[in-house]
């Protein structure tokens, strides 16, 4: 992998991790369309570790929210009142929302990795993303805020995140859609989606580090990883800022149209 390829893939990851058009799908499709061929095991490790760039983008953008959640989570737990504040409850909700994807991801790791090698599957799952976004717009009443999230909401959104283990299903799209089908407004659903990305991407990155160190030679792989990481961090931060502002006034239909066109184009080609 060259540095130019790493920069391009890092920018693609950063933009599409939060914009609901599937980062995993684009990381499969862009190399395919440009004729780039990478070792499958290295490509998968690159994709997961570069997600840490977008993870740091979340840390930076939501640094106050995450700090408040962590501090109140620990304090209320120490006081024996773990659900005493909104932020402490949010901490528990984020943990609960993470469990379904972690369980399924660990049980079906090999199946998920093999799916990433199929552009055709990516095209089909992009169409599924479009369906999820349209369904969320039609079904959601959008009359609830983040402060009104319940245990069941968190678990429901967590189950939606399981779909994002498949290439072409947008993680942000699936979880935002999950939140909206529980009548969260678009901005509230997006905020919860971005916050709940932290433990998932953190865990996936840790597992990928184990695979990285298992490679016999990785010296020539470290620099592209670092370059891709920073490209994803910058583009991811800009994508969060833009999408939060966009969703306050606009629907998800434009992203559904994009996913439909991209999915159909992939299947035709």
Secondary structure, DSSP 8 states (H G I E B T S, - for coil): --HHHHHHHHHHHHHHHHTTS-HHHHHHHHHHHHT----HHHHHHHHHHHHHHHHHHHHHHTHHHHHHHHHHHHHHHHTT-TTSSHHHHHHHHHHHHHHHHHHHHHHTHHHHHHHTT-HHHHHHHHHHHHHHHHHHHHH----B-GGG--HHHHHHHHHHHHGGGSTTS-HHHHHHHHHHTTTB-HHHHHHHHHHHHHHHHHHHHHHHHHHHHHSS--HHHHHHHHHHHHHHHHHHHHHHHHHHHHHTT--SHHHHHHHHHHHHHHHH-
